[in-house]
Amino acid sequence: MTAAHVTLCFLLRDAADGEHVLLGTKKTGFGRGKVVGVGGHVEAGETASEAACREVMEEINVVVQAKDLIPAGTVDFVFPAKPEWNMATTVFLTREWDGEPSESDEIAPAWFPVAQLPVNRMWADAEHWLPAMISGQRIAVTVALAADNENVADVYTVAWVDPES
Ligand SMILES: Nc1[nH]c(=O)nc2c1ncn2[C@H]1C[C@H](O)[C@@H](COP(=O)(O)OP(=O)(O)OP(=O)(O)O)O1
C-alpha cells in the first residue's frame, strides 16, 4: 500500500489506581477533536525513533531519548475510500522522559487509566490495538476503515518482530 510513514509514542506511568497512558485531544489537522496518541509524520532523512522523539518535544514539550523508546510494533491504517489518508505507523512506548507534558498548538495532553481508555473519543480502531501494545504485546496490525472513514471494517493482527533487533 502507498502510505505516509508516521509514528506514535505513548508515555506510560504507574499511579495508585493502576497504569496510566498519555493521550491528547488533537487541536489541528488530521483527526482534529479526537483523543489520539502523540506523534506525526516521519520526515525525510529521519528514522521512526528520531521522529517520535521530535514529535513528543513539539507536541507535549517533553524530552524522550531514543534509547528509552520501547518498540511496540506497527499499525497500518488503510482508508479504502480515501487512500491518500493511508498511514504506516511505527509505535513506541516509553516510561522515561524529562519534563512535564504540556499543551501545544497541536495537542492538549491528558493522562488516562489504561483500564478506562476514552474509546468513545478516540479513533474507533484504537481499542483493537492500543491495549494490546500497552500490555507488552508486540504486534503488526492492519486496520481497514469502513467507507465512512470512521468505523472499522476489518482488523488483522500478527506477531511483530523488530527488524532492528
Ligand atoms: N485510524 C487511526 N487511528 C488512530 O488511532 N490514529 C490514527 C489513525 N489514522 C491516523 N492516525 C494517526 C497517526 C498519526 O500520528 C496521526 C496523523 O499525523 P499528524 O498528526 O502528523 O497529521 P497532521 O496532518 O495533523 O500533522 P502534520 O504532519 O503536522 O501536517 O494520526
The ligand as an SDF file (V2000), in Angstrom:
LIG
                    3D

 31 33  0  0  0  0  0  0  0  0999 V2000
   -7.2490    5.2710   12.1760 N   0  0  0  0  0  0  0  0  0  0  0  0
   -6.4040    5.8710   13.0210 C   0  0  0  0  0  0  0  0  0  0  0  0
   -6.4180    5.5950   14.3570 N   0  0  0  0  0  0  0  0  0  0  0  0
   -5.5560    6.1840   15.2360 C   0  0  0  0  0  0  0  0  0  0  0  0
   -5.6280    5.8750   16.4410 O   0  0  0  0  0  0  0  0  0  0  0  0
   -4.6090    7.0870   14.8410 N   0  0  0  0  0  0  0  0  0  0  0  0
   -4.5800    7.3640   13.5430 C   0  0  0  0  0  0  0  0  0  0  0  0
   -5.4400    6.7920   12.5760 C   0  0  0  0  0  0  0  0  0  0  0  0
   -5.1150    7.2960   11.3420 N   0  0  0  0  0  0  0  0  0  0  0  0
   -4.1070    8.1390   11.5690 C   0  0  0  0  0  0  0  0  0  0  0  0
   -3.7570    8.1860   12.8750 N   0  0  0  0  0  0  0  0  0  0  0  0
   -2.7030    8.9910   13.4680 C   0  0  0  0  0  0  0  0  0  0  0  0
   -1.3330    8.5830   13.0640 C   0  0  0  0  0  0  0  0  0  0  0  0
   -0.5940    9.9140   13.0550 C   0  0  0  0  0  0  0  0  0  0  0  0
    0.1450   10.0340   14.2640 O   0  0  0  0  0  0  0  0  0  0  0  0
   -1.6630   10.9920   13.0210 C   0  0  0  0  0  0  0  0  0  0  0  0
   -1.6230   11.9080   11.8080 C   0  0  0  0  0  0  0  0  0  0  0  0
   -0.3960   12.5160   11.7300 O   0  0  0  0  0  0  0  0  0  0  0  0
   -0.1910   14.0560   12.0600 P   0  0  0  0  0  0  0  0  0  0  0  0
   -0.7270   14.3340   13.4120 O   0  0  0  0  0  0  0  0  0  0  0  0
    1.2170   14.4040   11.8060 O   0  0  0  0  0  0  0  0  0  0  0  0
   -1.0970   14.7040   10.9700 O   0  0  0  0  0  0  0  0  0  0  0  0
   -1.3710   16.2000   10.7280 P   0  0  0  0  0  0  0  0  0  0  0  0
   -1.8020   16.2860    9.3070 O   0  0  0  0  0  0  0  0  0  0  0  0
   -2.3090   16.7140   11.7730 O   0  0  0  0  0  0  0  0  0  0  0  0
    0.0270   16.9220   11.0370 O   0  0  0  0  0  0  0  0  0  0  0  0
    1.2300   17.4040   10.1440 P   0  0  0  0  0  0  0  0  0  0  0  0
    2.0960   16.1880    9.9080 O   0  0  0  0  0  0  0  0  0  0  0  0
    1.8960   18.3900   11.0520 O   0  0  0  0  0  0  0  0  0  0  0  0
    0.6410   18.0100    8.9110 O   0  0  0  0  0  0  0  0  0  0  0  0
   -2.8940   10.3330   13.0310 O   0  0  0  0  0  0  0  0  0  0  0  0
  1  2  1  0
  2  3  1  0
  2  8  2  0
  3  4  1  0
  4  5  2  0
  4  6  1  0
  6  7  2  0
  7  8  1  0
  7 11  1  0
  8  9  1  0
  9 10  2  0
 10 11  1  0
 11 12  1  0
 12 13  1  0
 12 31  1  0
 13 14  1  0
 14 15  1  0
 14 16  1  0
 16 17  1  0
 16 31  1  0
 17 18  1  0
 18 19  1  0
 19 20  2  0
 19 21  1  0
 19 22  1  0
 22 23  1  0
 23 24  2  0
 23 25  1  0
 23 26  1  0
 26 27  1  0
 27 28  2  0
 27 29  1  0
 27 30  1  0
M  END
$$$$
